[in-house]
Amino acid sequence: MTACKSQLNVYVKVNNKNIAMPTTYSISDLARELDVTPRAIRFYEEQGMLAPERRGQERIYQPKDLVTLKLILRGKRIGFSLAECKELIDLYDPSSGNHKQLNTFLTKIAERRQQLEQQLLDIQQMQLELDTAEERCLAALAETHA
């Protein structure tokens, strides 16, 4: 007996071509699509950020789960914590135009930018200190050879 996996496809037009878009995803589909490991996806599930349907042992993910994972990965790339990503995802409310989510996102962007600017200043200060230490070492070496 062989197992048969059936999947319903939705077609969308992209550049005048019909492209099949799956309406559900397996964990391996998502992992492949987003270039992450299934373990990472299970981790986000354990953190309460994803809640796939179950069919026996198989996880069935919806398009909204794909979007959620994309948002998590984007948030991580710009330095947000998982808690911050979860907070932003939880604020999603299209009925209100997502104003609260977008305003919170703008606030977090400003905070992250400020953190990065401070880190840049700290790095520049450290470079100056390294330059000074290097100059002193070179001067000390020059004195011992003179």
LINBEL-V482344 format. One record per residue. N is the residue number from 1. RES is the residue in one letter. NEAR is the number of other ideal C-beta (glycine too) atoms within 8 Angstrom. D_CENTER is the distance of its C-alpha to the mean C-alpha in Angstrom with 1 decimal. Layout:
BEGIN
n = {N/N}
res = {RES/RES}
near = {NEAR/NEAR}
d_center = {D_CENTER/D_CENTER}
END
This chain:
BEGIN
n = {1/2/3/4/5/6/7/8/9/10/11/12/13/14/15/16/17/18/19/20/21/22/23/24/25/26/27/28/29/30/31/32/33/34/35/36/37/38/39/40/41/42/43/44/45/46/47/48/49/50/51/52/53/54/55/56/57/58/59/60/61/62/63/64/65/66/67/68/69/70/71/72/73/74/75/76/77/78/79/80/81/82/83/84/85/86/87/88/89/90/91/92/93/94/95/96/97/98/99/100/101/102/103/104/105/106/107/108/109/110/111/112/113/114/115/116/117/118/119/120/121/122/123/124/125/126/127/128/129/130/131/132/133/134/135/136/137/138/139/140/141/142/143/144/145/146}
res = {M/T/A/C/K/S/Q/L/N/V/Y/V/K/V/N/N/K/N/I/A/M/P/T/T/Y/S/I/S/D/L/A/R/E/L/D/V/T/P/R/A/I/R/F/Y/E/E/Q/G/M/L/A/P/E/R/R/G/Q/E/R/I/Y/Q/P/K/D/L/V/T/L/K/L/I/L/R/G/K/R/I/G/F/S/L/A/E/C/K/E/L/I/D/L/Y/D/P/S/S/G/N/H/K/Q/L/N/T/F/L/T/K/I/A/E/R/R/Q/Q/L/E/Q/Q/L/L/D/I/Q/Q/M/Q/L/E/L/D/T/A/E/E/R/C/L/A/A/L/A/E/T/H/A}
near = {2/3/4/4/5/4/7/7/8/8/8/7/8/5/4/3/6/6/8/7/9/10/9/9/13/11/12/7/10/15/13/7/8/10/5/9/6/8/6/9/14/9/8/12/12/6/8/6/11/10/4/11/7/8/5/4/3/7/9/11/14/11/8/6/12/13/8/11/14/9/11/13/10/8/11/10/6/8/7/11/5/11/6/10/14/11/9/15/11/6/10/8/8/6/4/7/5/10/7/9/11/8/8/11/9/8/8/11/9/8/8/11/8/8/9/9/8/8/8/8/8/8/8/8/8/8/8/8/8/8/8/8/8/8/8/8/8/8/8/8/8/8/7/6/5/4}
d_center = {40.5/37.2/34.1/33.0/29.5/29.8/27.2/27.8/26.5/26.2/27.2/25.9/27.5/25.6/28.1/31.0/29.8/29.2/26.0/25.4/22.3/22.2/22.3/21.1/19.1/19.7/17.1/18.0/17.6/14.0/13.4/15.4/13.9/10.3/11.6/10.5/13.3/15.0/15.0/11.2/11.7/14.7/13.2/10.9/14.3/16.2/14.2/15.4/12.2/13.7/17.5/18.7/22.3/24.5/27.2/28.9/26.5/24.3/21.1/21.1/17.9/18.3/16.7/15.2/13.3/12.0/11.0/9.4/7.3/6.4/5.8/3.8/1.6/3.4/4.1/3.6/5.1/7.5/8.4/8.0/9.2/8.6/11.8/10.9/8.1/10.9/13.4/12.1/11.8/15.2/16.7/16.5/20.2/21.3/24.9/24.6/22.9/19.7/21.4/20.4/16.7/17.0/19.2/17.0/14.0/16.6/17.8/14.5/14.1/17.7/17.3/14.5/16.7/19.7/18.1/17.4/21.0/22.5/20.9/22.3/25.6/25.6/25.0/27.8/30.1/29.5/30.3/33.5/34.4/33.9/36.1/38.7/38.7/39.0/41.9/43.7/43.4/44.7/47.5/48.4/48.6/50.7/53.1/53.6/54.4/56.8}
END
